[in-house]
Amino acid sequence: MNLIHIVRGNFNPNSLNGVYKVIDSVSKILASNKINVSVLSVSNDKEDIYRPQEYKHIRVSESKYLFFITQDFKEFINKQSTDTIYHFHSVFIPWFLPAMKYIKSKGCKHIVLTPHGQYVNEAMEKSLKKRIFFSFFDSKVIQNADVIHLIGKTELNNYIKNNNKNIKFIPNGCNIGNSKLQERDLIFSYLGRLEIKQKGLDLLVKAFGKYKKNGGIGVLYIAGNGPDKKVIEDLIKDENIEKYIVFKGVVYDDKKWDFLKESAFFLHPSLWDVVPTACMEAASCSVPLIITEETNLGEYVLKYQSGFIINKDVKDISDKLFLAEKIFKRSDDYKRMCHNSYNMIHNELNWNNIGNRFINELYSF
């Protein structure tokens, strides 16, 4: 099997681009299964090209006229066999439509598109520009794809259903962490972008305030950065809970894993999302989750009994914090929930399993 991922920009999984990290993780697993994997990045960036050991990375130029593809893009496609599978990542990229049409003109019969959550109703409804662009271009991009890959069921809406019927649901995966359970204090943690409209952090702060005012003994650690940090800090002051909340800043590598491992419970009250990587990373460290259905992890948390599902409601979140505290005080019950969290990743939401699903569900035709 010859597979080519197509992505815009200076592809480098060591950057903050989550799509690049997903492509890299999947490509490594596919390569280990003897699949000939390449990443074709389209960019005029002059930086040194990222060169992975497990798969190929080729960079071609992007046309200054964004609704066209360049000659070197065409030349690369011309060299490929007609049974090559092309997997496009992300959306609202003008040259995707002519690229797909050119690839089809060369006899290709299998194109996959992963929108990575960018067509969700919440994102579309707040942007007239996106809706207009979708009407003229992205609707046709979806129509030209042979398979639409969605990461979570909250992505499925009329934008997609009205333009393609061949839809596959496969979540992102995670590297398996260390299952060894260390001694923990009752620390509730959040790691991610500090953005209220998507992540629901105003609800989290108000719920934590209610929890503390009613006698809760836990503390809250917040890691990450984003446009609403000042607003969140002001909300914390309004709730008079500054001494119970610690901002950890941006954490990477070992500091990130240390942050997750010391957490008793990991919180993610997303109002809309795909599958937050931080949730899976926390679970891989045997940390139970407290999440909304909008993370698209609810069915796994229920299946493995690895945490709690919260509504987008201050009282419900506060009630779940008390329930988590109750479980934490019962050592055997808490350890069982931690073990279940690890098993959720080890048995199902790991990149090896996800990579095999890509092979069997996306690339088989």
C-alpha positions as CSV (number, residue, x, y, z in Angstrom):
1,M,0.0,0.0,0.0
2,N,1.2,3.5,-0.9
3,L,-0.2,6.2,1.3
4,I,0.4,10.0,1.1
5,H,-0.8,12.4,3.7
6,I,-1.3,15.9,2.3
7,V,-1.1,18.9,4.6
8,R,-0.5,22.6,4.3
9,G,2.3,24.4,6.1
10,N,5.8,23.5,7.3
11,F,5.1,20.1,8.6
12,N,6.9,19.4,11.9
13,P,5.4,17.4,14.7
14,N,7.6,19.1,17.2
15,S,5.6,22.3,16.7
16,L,2.4,23.3,18.5
17,N,0.3,22.1,15.5
18,G,-1.9,19.3,16.8
19,V,-2.7,18.1,13.3
20,Y,1.0,17.5,12.6
21,K,1.3,15.5,15.7
22,V,-1.6,13.3,14.7
23,I,-0.1,12.7,11.2
24,D,3.3,11.8,12.7
25,S,1.8,9.4,15.2
26,V,-0.3,7.6,12.7
27,S,2.5,7.5,10.1
28,K,4.9,5.8,12.5
29,I,2.3,3.0,13.2
30,L,1.5,2.6,9.5
31,A,5.2,2.4,8.6
32,S,5.7,-0.3,11.2
33,N,3.0,-2.2,9.4
34,K,5.1,-2.2,6.2
35,I,3.0,0.5,4.5
36,N,4.9,3.0,2.3
37,V,4.0,6.2,4.0
38,S,4.8,9.8,2.9
39,V,3.8,13.2,4.1
40,L,3.5,15.8,1.4
41,S,3.6,19.3,2.9
42,V,2.8,22.3,0.8
43,S,4.6,25.4,1.9
44,N,6.9,28.2,0.8
45,D,8.7,28.1,4.2
46,K,12.5,28.2,3.8
47,E,13.2,26.5,7.1
48,D,15.0,23.1,7.1
49,I,12.6,20.3,6.3
50,Y,11.7,17.9,9.1
51,R,13.1,14.5,8.3
52,P,11.6,11.6,10.2
53,Q,13.2,8.2,10.3
54,E,10.1,6.1,10.0
55,Y,8.5,7.6,6.9
56,K,9.2,10.1,4.1
57,H,8.5,13.8,4.2
58,I,8.4,15.8,0.9
59,R,7.8,19.5,0.6
60,V,6.5,21.2,-2.5
61,S,5.8,24.9,-3.0
62,E,2.5,26.6,-2.6
63,S,1.1,28.9,-5.3
64,K,0.8,32.5,-4.5
65,Y,-2.6,32.2,-6.1
66,L,-4.2,30.1,-3.4
67,F,-6.9,28.5,-5.6
68,F,-4.2,26.9,-7.8
69,I,-1.6,24.1,-7.4
70,T,2.0,24.5,-8.5
71,Q,3.9,22.6,-11.1
72,D,6.0,20.8,-8.6
73,F,2.9,19.5,-6.8
74,K,1.7,18.2,-10.2
75,E,5.0,16.6,-10.9
76,F,5.0,14.8,-7.6
77,I,1.5,13.4,-8.2
78,N,2.5,12.4,-11.7
79,K,5.2,10.0,-10.3
80,Q,2.7,8.1,-8.1
81,S,0.9,4.9,-9.0
82,T,-2.9,5.1,-9.6
83,D,-3.5,2.9,-6.6
84,T,-1.9,5.4,-4.2
85,I,-4.2,6.5,-1.4
86,Y,-4.2,10.3,-0.6
87,H,-5.2,11.5,2.8
88,F,-6.0,15.3,3.1
89,H,-5.8,16.9,6.5
90,S,-7.7,20.0,7.7
91,V,-10.1,22.2,5.7
92,F,-10.7,25.7,4.4
93,I,-7.6,25.4,2.2
94,P,-8.4,26.9,-1.3
95,W,-6.1,24.6,-3.3
96,F,-7.5,21.4,-1.8
97,L,-10.3,21.3,-4.5
98,P,-8.0,21.7,-7.6
99,A,-5.6,19.2,-5.9
100,M,-8.3,16.6,-5.5
101,K,-9.5,17.1,-9.0
102,Y,-6.0,16.8,-10.4
103,I,-5.3,13.6,-8.4
104,K,-8.6,12.1,-9.7
105,S,-7.7,13.0,-13.2
106,K,-4.6,10.8,-12.9
107,G,-6.8,7.7,-12.1
108,C,-6.7,7.8,-8.3
109,K,-9.7,6.1,-6.8
110,H,-9.3,6.7,-3.1
111,I,-9.1,10.1,-1.3
112,V,-9.6,10.5,2.4
113,L,-10.4,13.8,4.1
114,T,-10.1,14.5,7.8
115,P,-11.6,17.9,8.8
116,H,-10.1,17.7,12.3
117,G,-13.2,19.2,13.8
118,Q,-13.3,22.4,11.8
119,Y,-16.8,21.9,10.4
120,V,-18.5,21.7,13.9
121,N,-21.7,23.8,14.1
122,E,-20.2,26.1,16.8
123,A,-17.3,27.0,14.6
124,M,-19.4,27.4,11.5
125,E,-22.2,29.4,13.0
126,K,-19.9,32.1,14.4
127,S,-18.2,32.8,11.0
128,L,-20.1,34.1,8.0
129,K,-16.8,33.9,6.0
130,K,-16.5,30.2,6.7
131,R,-20.1,29.5,5.7
132,I,-19.7,31.4,2.4
133,F,-16.3,29.7,1.6
134,F,-17.9,26.4,2.5
135,S,-20.8,27.0,0.0
136,F,-18.5,27.6,-2.9
137,F,-15.5,25.4,-2.2
138,D,-15.4,23.1,0.9
139,S,-18.8,21.5,0.1
140,K,-17.2,20.4,-3.2
141,V,-14.1,19.2,-1.4
142,I,-16.2,16.9,0.7
143,Q,-18.0,15.7,-2.4
144,N,-14.7,14.8,-4.1
145,A,-13.4,12.8,-1.2
146,D,-14.1,9.1,-1.2
147,V,-14.1,8.8,2.6
148,I,-14.7,11.4,5.3
149,H,-12.9,10.6,8.5
150,L,-14.4,12.1,11.7
151,I,-12.6,12.0,15.0
152,G,-15.7,12.4,17.1
153,K,-19.5,12.0,16.7
154,T,-20.1,15.7,17.6
155,E,-18.5,16.5,14.3
156,L,-21.3,15.0,12.3
157,N,-23.7,17.6,11.0
158,N,-25.5,18.7,7.8
159,Y,-22.4,20.3,6.4
160,I,-21.0,16.9,6.1
161,K,-24.0,14.6,5.7
162,N,-25.5,16.7,2.8
163,N,-22.3,16.3,0.8
164,N,-21.0,12.8,1.5
165,K,-22.5,9.5,2.9
166,N,-19.3,7.5,3.3
167,I,-18.3,8.6,6.9
168,K,-16.0,6.7,9.3
169,F,-15.5,7.5,13.0
170,I,-12.1,6.9,14.4
171,P,-10.8,8.8,17.4
172,N,-7.3,10.1,17.9
173,G,-5.0,8.0,19.9
174,C,-2.3,8.4,22.6
175,N,1.0,7.0,23.5
176,I,0.7,4.6,26.4
177,G,2.0,6.3,29.6
178,N,3.4,4.9,32.9
179,S,0.7,2.8,34.7
180,K,2.5,3.0,38.0
181,L,0.2,4.9,40.4
182,Q,2.0,7.3,42.7
183,E,0.7,8.8,46.0
184,R,-1.5,11.8,45.2
185,D,-3.2,14.7,47.0
186,L,-6.7,15.7,45.9
187,I,-5.6,17.8,42.9
188,F,-8.1,18.6,40.2
189,S,-6.2,19.7,37.1
190,Y,-6.8,21.2,33.7
191,L,-4.3,21.4,30.9
192,G,-5.1,23.1,27.6
193,R,-5.9,26.4,25.9
194,L,-7.2,29.1,28.2
195,E,-10.2,30.0,26.1
196,I,-13.7,30.3,27.6
197,K,-16.0,30.0,24.6
198,Q,-14.7,26.5,23.6
199,K,-13.3,25.1,26.8
200,G,-16.0,26.2,29.3
201,L,-13.5,27.4,31.8
202,D,-15.9,30.0,33.2
203,L,-18.2,27.1,34.2
204,L,-15.2,25.3,35.7
205,V,-14.1,28.3,37.9
206,K,-17.7,28.9,39.1
207,A,-18.3,25.2,39.8
208,F,-15.0,25.0,41.7
209,G,-16.0,28.1,43.7
210,K,-19.3,26.5,44.6
211,Y,-17.4,23.3,45.5
212,K,-15.1,25.1,47.9
213,K,-17.8,27.2,49.5
214,N,-19.7,24.0,50.3
215,G,-16.7,22.4,52.0
216,G,-14.7,20.7,49.2
217,I,-11.1,19.9,50.2
218,G,-9.5,19.7,46.8
219,V,-7.3,22.3,45.0
220,L,-7.3,23.1,41.3
221,Y,-4.2,23.3,39.1
222,I,-4.4,25.0,35.7
223,A,-1.7,24.6,33.0
224,G,-1.6,26.2,29.6
225,N,-2.1,29.7,28.1
226,G,-4.5,31.5,26.0
227,P,-6.5,34.6,25.2
228,D,-8.8,34.5,28.3
229,K,-6.2,34.0,31.0
230,K,-6.9,37.5,32.5
231,V,-10.7,36.9,32.4
232,I,-10.2,33.6,34.2
233,E,-8.0,35.2,36.8
234,D,-10.7,37.9,37.4
235,L,-13.4,35.2,37.7
236,I,-11.3,33.5,40.3
237,K,-11.0,36.7,42.3
238,D,-14.7,37.2,42.1
239,E,-15.2,33.8,43.5
240,N,-12.7,34.5,46.3
241,I,-10.8,31.2,45.7
242,E,-7.4,32.5,44.6
243,K,-5.6,30.5,47.4
244,Y,-7.1,27.2,46.1
245,I,-6.0,27.6,42.5
246,V,-2.5,27.4,41.1
247,F,-1.5,28.5,37.6
248,K,1.3,26.3,36.3
249,G,1.9,28.1,33.0
250,V,2.8,26.2,29.8
251,V,4.2,22.8,30.5
252,Y,6.0,20.6,28.0
253,D,7.8,17.2,27.9
254,D,8.7,15.9,31.4
255,K,7.0,18.8,33.1
256,K,3.8,18.0,31.4
257,W,3.9,14.4,32.4
258,D,4.9,15.3,35.9
259,F,1.9,17.6,36.0
260,L,-0.5,14.9,34.8
261,K,0.9,12.2,37.1
262,E,0.4,14.2,40.3
263,S,-3.3,15.0,39.3
264,A,-6.0,13.1,41.2
265,F,-8.6,13.9,38.5
266,F,-8.3,15.6,35.1
267,L,-11.0,18.1,34.2
268,H,-12.1,19.1,30.7
269,P,-15.4,20.9,30.4
270,S,-15.4,21.5,26.7
271,L,-18.4,23.2,25.1
272,W,-17.3,21.8,21.7
273,D,-14.2,19.9,20.8
274,V,-12.9,16.9,18.9
275,V,-10.9,14.5,21.2
276,P,-8.6,16.6,23.5
277,T,-5.2,14.9,23.5
278,A,-4.5,16.0,27.1
279,C,-7.5,14.0,28.3
280,M,-6.1,10.8,26.8
281,E,-2.6,11.6,28.1
282,A,-4.0,12.1,31.6
283,A,-5.8,8.7,31.4
284,S,-2.6,7.0,30.2
285,C,-1.1,8.2,33.4
286,S,-3.9,6.4,35.4
287,V,-5.7,9.7,36.1
288,P,-9.6,9.5,36.0
289,L,-11.4,12.0,33.8
290,I,-14.2,14.5,34.6
291,I,-15.3,15.6,31.1
292,T,-18.3,16.7,29.0
293,E,-19.7,14.6,26.2
294,E,-18.3,17.2,23.8
295,T,-14.8,15.8,24.3
296,N,-16.1,12.7,22.4
297,L,-14.6,10.5,25.1
298,G,-17.8,10.0,27.1
299,E,-18.6,6.6,25.6
300,Y,-15.1,5.3,26.6
301,V,-15.3,6.8,30.1
302,L,-18.6,5.0,30.6
303,K,-17.4,1.8,29.1
304,Y,-14.3,1.6,31.3
305,Q,-15.8,3.4,34.3
306,S,-12.8,5.7,34.2
307,G,-14.3,8.9,35.5
308,F,-17.4,11.1,35.3
309,I,-19.5,12.8,32.6
310,I,-20.5,16.4,33.4
311,N,-23.2,18.6,32.0
312,K,-22.4,22.1,30.9
313,D,-23.8,23.3,34.2
314,V,-22.2,24.8,37.2
315,K,-24.2,22.8,39.8
316,D,-23.6,19.5,38.0
317,I,-19.8,20.1,37.7
318,S,-19.7,21.0,41.4
319,D,-21.7,17.9,42.3
320,K,-19.3,15.7,40.3
321,L,-16.3,17.3,42.1
322,F,-17.8,16.2,45.4
323,L,-18.5,12.7,44.0
324,A,-14.8,12.5,42.8
325,E,-13.7,13.6,46.3
326,K,-15.9,10.8,47.8
327,I,-14.3,8.3,45.5
328,F,-10.8,9.6,46.3
329,K,-11.3,9.1,50.0
330,R,-12.2,5.4,49.3
331,S,-8.7,4.2,48.4
332,D,-9.7,0.9,46.8
333,D,-12.4,2.5,44.7
334,Y,-10.1,5.3,43.6
335,K,-7.3,2.9,42.6
336,R,-9.8,0.9,40.6
337,M,-10.8,3.9,38.7
338,C,-7.2,4.9,38.1
339,H,-6.5,1.4,36.7
340,N,-9.6,1.6,34.5
341,S,-8.3,4.9,33.1
342,Y,-5.0,3.3,32.1
343,N,-6.8,0.3,30.6
344,M,-9.0,2.7,28.4
345,I,-5.8,3.8,26.7
346,H,-3.9,0.6,26.8
347,N,-6.8,-1.5,25.4
348,E,-8.4,0.9,23.0
349,L,-7.3,4.6,22.6
350,N,-3.6,4.0,21.7
351,W,-1.9,4.8,18.5
352,N,-1.2,1.2,17.6
353,N,-4.9,0.3,17.8
354,I,-5.9,3.5,16.0
355,G,-3.4,2.9,13.3
356,N,-4.8,-0.5,12.6
357,R,-8.3,1.0,12.4
358,F,-7.0,3.5,9.8
359,I,-5.8,0.6,7.7
360,N,-9.0,-1.5,8.0
361,E,-11.6,1.3,7.9
362,L,-10.1,4.2,6.0
363,Y,-7.7,2.7,3.5
364,S,-9.3,-0.5,2.5
365,F,-11.4,-0.4,-0.6
